[in-house]
């Protein structure tokens, strides 16, 4: 009998996890909506029609309109692009920083490890959301500043994961063989050890996207995130807060979108983690 490859084993385990499959479907649908926004959006998200302000859900406006008469469905569709952009770029920044520092700490050890991990401990002492609030309050609120700030304040968990993997992998025979053959440390780190440490990085990145989307939504809700007229789920919620008594749809639908998106990424991340867990039973 032909031996099952790690790829096939991963796919088999992943497909058996119904919640993980559901999460992947949610994420895929979000990608499709964001990619096809110009084609599936029924209206221009910035189109103002004060005559139809705060109109409840109807055939013409399935999710109602906001205080300026803009179609909520169209703004939510275009807002999905903002959520994906913030999530992926912020997580990309955090993953690059965390992987680099974790690799240095785990591979070299000694004073380098101590210095990096003490810096990680210091960063973890600050509540991340309040640290982001403080930095954004100093900088000009913009989507790029938000992505950068979320990224540079969210790398500590990745650093710990990568360090732990490197501490284990650097004792393997293939690393010792590379050193015996005179390979440079940089070559061993990036071409031999890092590819074998990617599994927890993928899981952390997937879960990190959900956290970044939630953080961006929170910042936009507070008015220091993505600024109008650019649509985002957070600033739609802000309009809902101001009109909660007469326009319930402005709070319900963006809130559900954030909930379902975060849930989808969390289910996908948990599914990937379970599928690559070597202790998981077949």
Secondary structure as GFF3:
##gff-version 3
##sequence-region A 1 282
A	DSSP	alpha_helix	6	16	.	.	.	ID=ss1
A	DSSP	alpha_helix	18	35	.	.	.	ID=ss2
A	DSSP	alpha_helix	37	40	.	.	.	ID=ss3
A	DSSP	three_ten_helix	50	52	.	.	.	ID=ss4
A	DSSP	alpha_helix	72	108	.	.	.	ID=ss5
A	DSSP	alpha_helix	110	125	.	.	.	ID=ss6
A	DSSP	alpha_helix	128	138	.	.	.	ID=ss7
A	DSSP	alpha_helix	143	152	.	.	.	ID=ss8
A	DSSP	alpha_helix	156	169	.	.	.	ID=ss9
A	DSSP	alpha_helix	173	180	.	.	.	ID=ss10
A	DSSP	alpha_helix	185	187	.	.	.	ID=ss11
A	DSSP	pi_helix	188	193	.	.	.	ID=ss12
A	DSSP	three_ten_helix	194	197	.	.	.	ID=ss13
A	DSSP	alpha_helix	198	221	.	.	.	ID=ss14
A	DSSP	alpha_helix	233	242	.	.	.	ID=ss15
A	DSSP	alpha_helix	249	276	.	.	.	ID=ss16
###
